[in-house]
Amino acid sequence: MSDLHAAMENVLIDERVRGFPPGHPPLALSDIGKQGWKPYDGRMALPLISLDRQAFSSNVELMMAYVKSQGADIAPHAKTPMSTALSDTLLAAGAWGSTVADIRQAAVLLKAGQRRLILANEVGGLAAARRLAALLGQYPDAQLHVFVDSTALVEALRSAWRERTDLPPLGLLVEFGAGRAGIRSAAAAEAILDAILAAETRTFRLSGIAAYEGAAATADTQETMVRIDALLAMTSDFLAKLRAGIGNERPLLVTAGGSVFFDLVIARLSAAVAADPACRLVLRSGAIFFHDHGVYERGLAGLDARGGFRLGGETVSAAAGFRPALRVWAEVLSRPEPRLAISGMGMRDVAMDQGLPRPLALYRNGSHVADLMGAEVFRLNDQHAFVALAEASDVCVGDVIEFGISHPCTCLDRHAILYGLGPDHSVTAAYLTSFG
């Protein structure tokens, strides 16, 4: 355990943090899992967010087995939980490294002791390049690879690295894109490649190519497949050109893969990577380890429809294999109409950009009462969820509703602590998040 992790485990938590029981004496983070609390037993302050630890572990085991079976590696995107403890768990399970979205996220993981990172984004101009240099100057053993999609960014990073002599090597990943950042043509990629090779030094070098296929998705499934195929074909074709231009000795990374279309990345890029002995294919899927009751549930159904999840040479069901691990818990505050309940959870507590939360189960006086079949959240305010109920529902004021969520990445960032639950829904761990 790093010094920072030890310090975090000893951080005192009190009722200013969601979930912590009001009036309870402050506790070290590491002691929260020893209290026997449950989100529905009346002691914990609601709303709160929880992690089903068993489901998470199962998802980790399944995804790592998949990656290994495909001859690939994975650097899970840490932006989903921004929890150094959970990120370290993924490294211990076999992840090649971690992915971050910006300089601040890189700082969080570097400070926690991680050293192999992909910064899967462009950072900005010269000022941002200098901020990145200032950060990495503190970590001479860091191995960081950053996306570039313009000669302007190459020049900004080159300038920042020339200003200092204390910096670790910086790897540049030429990014191809569709729908977001990234190069749109091979000609543009060649111009950026030329700029990188002309500026290379011992600590400033081309380290590979990158793409993010998820940004190519549209509402039309067929159009999505066409766009992703085109993006990955351009990426694959450029790998061969790049290798021919720099020789066979240099190790290269090819990285792509979100949490919905990673099977297409494997299918489209594996052959090109396998043909290059000095090349490594690295997925960046992060939310897959948490799954959900919304956008990723739909995404894995689509993955199964195209027969994309293969283990040991056989096609298996991803939708059946991965389990939603996150829940938000909230009390019923009001029953103003016969088929309406107002719950104490709103936009400040749960994601809604990729679908509304889903009522799953009802608890009363510390016990499970029923599964909430037919109940539906149809609107959120800042602090309230409007839940449509079945006819003659007996949901009462004070009951606790367990909700599934859609899109972990925009839900977890609302919470300072993620409460880990055991099989009986008792809190057995607490994970501090670092969203800034």
Disulfide bonds with the S-S distance in Angstrom:
none
